[in-house]
Amino acid sequence: MLLLAVVFCVKLLWNVLTPIELAIRSLSTKTKSASTSMVTFVEVGLLLVIIALAAISSGSEWYHRPLKVAMFGSILIVLSYALLIIFGFVLGWIIFIIIKRRETR
């Protein structure tokens, strides 16, 4: 279960870091746009497996309760995609300004 939780967190971190990587890539190359695929089934699939493992495990900690794991995991997924979108817009705007300034010089 710990390994799945680590993979889940790494995927969420990937969602947050993707816009930063795309911004760096667009600044270092001549292309004005960059894209990536947003595959949500990875997070949802991992979360479902973690919820199932929480349901069959025994213990009194919060991570042994499927409802709490589902709620916490869902919040993390939504938050990671919200940050991906926000960072994407903000960094895209900053990149646009930087590129415009380079072209006017």
C-alpha positions in Angstrom: 0.0 0.0 0.0 2.9 2.4 0.8 4.3 1.9 -2.7 1.0 2.7 -4.3 0.7 5.8 -2.2 4.2 6.9 -3.3 3.3 6.4 -6.9 0.1 8.2 -6.5 1.9 11.2 -4.9 4.5 11.2 -7.6 1.8 11.4 -10.3 0.2 14.3 -8.5 3.6 16.0 -8.3 3.9 15.4 -12.0 0.7 17.3 -12.6 2.1 20.3 -10.7 5.5 20.2 -12.3 4.3 19.7 -15.9 3.5 23.4 -16.6 6.9 24.5 -15.2 8.7 22.0 -17.6 6.6 23.2 -20.5 7.4 26.8 -19.7 11.1 26.1 -19.5 10.9 24.1 -22.8 9.1 26.9 -24.6 11.7 29.5 -23.4 14.6 27.4 -24.5 13.3 26.6 -28.0 11.9 28.6 -30.9 8.4 27.0 -30.7 5.7 29.2 -29.2 3.6 26.4 -27.9 4.0 23.1 -26.0 1.5 20.5 -24.9 1.2 17.4 -22.8 -1.6 14.9 -22.3 -3.6 14.9 -19.2 -4.3 11.3 -18.3 -6.6 11.1 -15.3 -7.1 7.4 -15.3 -3.7 6.9 -13.7 -4.6 8.8 -10.5 -8.1 7.4 -10.4 -6.9 3.8 -10.9 -4.3 4.1 -8.2 -6.7 5.7 -5.8 -9.3 2.9 -6.4 -6.6 0.3 -5.6 -5.5 2.2 -2.5 -9.1 2.5 -1.4 -9.6 -1.3 -1.9 -6.5 -2.0 0.1 -7.7 0.3 2.9 -11.0 -1.5 3.0 -9.3 -4.9 3.5 -6.7 -3.7 5.9 -7.1 -3.6 9.6 -6.1 -0.8 11.9 -7.5 2.3 13.5 -5.4 5.0 11.7 -7.1 7.2 9.1 -5.4 5.4 6.2 -7.2 2.2 7.0 -10.6 3.8 6.5 -11.7 3.7 2.8 -14.0 6.7 3.0 -11.3 9.0 4.4 -8.8 7.6 1.9 -11.2 8.3 -0.9 -12.0 11.8 0.3 -8.3 12.7 0.9 -7.2 11.2 -2.4 -10.0 12.9 -4.4 -9.1 16.2 -2.9 -5.4 15.7 -3.8 -6.4 14.8 -7.4 -8.6 17.9 -7.8 -6.0 20.1 -6.2 -3.2 18.8 -8.4 -5.2 19.5 -11.6 -6.3 22.9 -10.3 -2.6 23.8 -9.7 -1.8 22.4 -13.2 -4.3 24.7 -14.8 -3.4 27.8 -12.7 0.3 27.3 -13.2 -0.3 26.8 -16.9 -2.2 30.0 -17.2 0.2 32.1 -15.1 3.4 30.6 -16.7 1.8 30.9 -20.2 1.2 34.6 -19.5 4.7 35.1 -18.3 6.2 33.3 -21.3 4.0 35.4 -23.6 5.4 38.6 -22.0 9.0 37.4 -22.2 8.7 36.3 -25.8 7.1 39.6 -26.8 9.9 41.5 -25.1 12.5 39.4 -27.0 10.8 40.1 -30.3 10.7 43.9 -29.7 14.4 44.1 -29.1 
